[in-house]
Amino acid sequence: MVSTSAFAQQSVADLSWMTGSWTGNIGRSTIEEIWTTPSANSIQASVRILAEGAAIVHEFIVITQQDEGLVLFLQQWGPGYAPLGPATKMTLSDMTENSVTFDADENASIKRLTYRRKDEQTFEIAVTTQEAPEIVIVLTSAS
């Protein structure tokens, strides 16, 4: 059964503004995020967080087109590739020309993710977790 929600009409191709290599800081840590070009109904990112010369978190994100609309899947690993919890599934809750927001169910550690392209050089990630209100991470183009 196909959803009749407004978000079911959105396409992964609408997220091409996310494509690129981005870097920034979270406190004293560095975050690197690389988004592919949308293709075959998906777009994906490889993320790593570096601190004191070592990768402390690796993350893989896939946004895919499903019958109900765009869905984001996220998995994180710590040192030694130990999973930092179960994979998270998030559903589209808002989308504009240069931003997209996904919400998870109540049990997920990451409750909401918003991605925004502020300009050609600036990419923001707003993260809401179980433990913290929204944190905005500002990344700049690494290319």
Buried (B, 14 or more C-beta within 10 A) or exposed (E): EEEEEEBBEBEBEBBEBBBBBBBBEBEEEBBBBBBBEBEEEBBBBBBBBBEEEEBEBBBBBBBBBEEBBBBBBBBBBBEEEEEEEEEBEBBBBEBEEBBBBBBBEEEBEBBBBBBBBEEEEBBBBBBBBEEEEEEEBBBEEEE
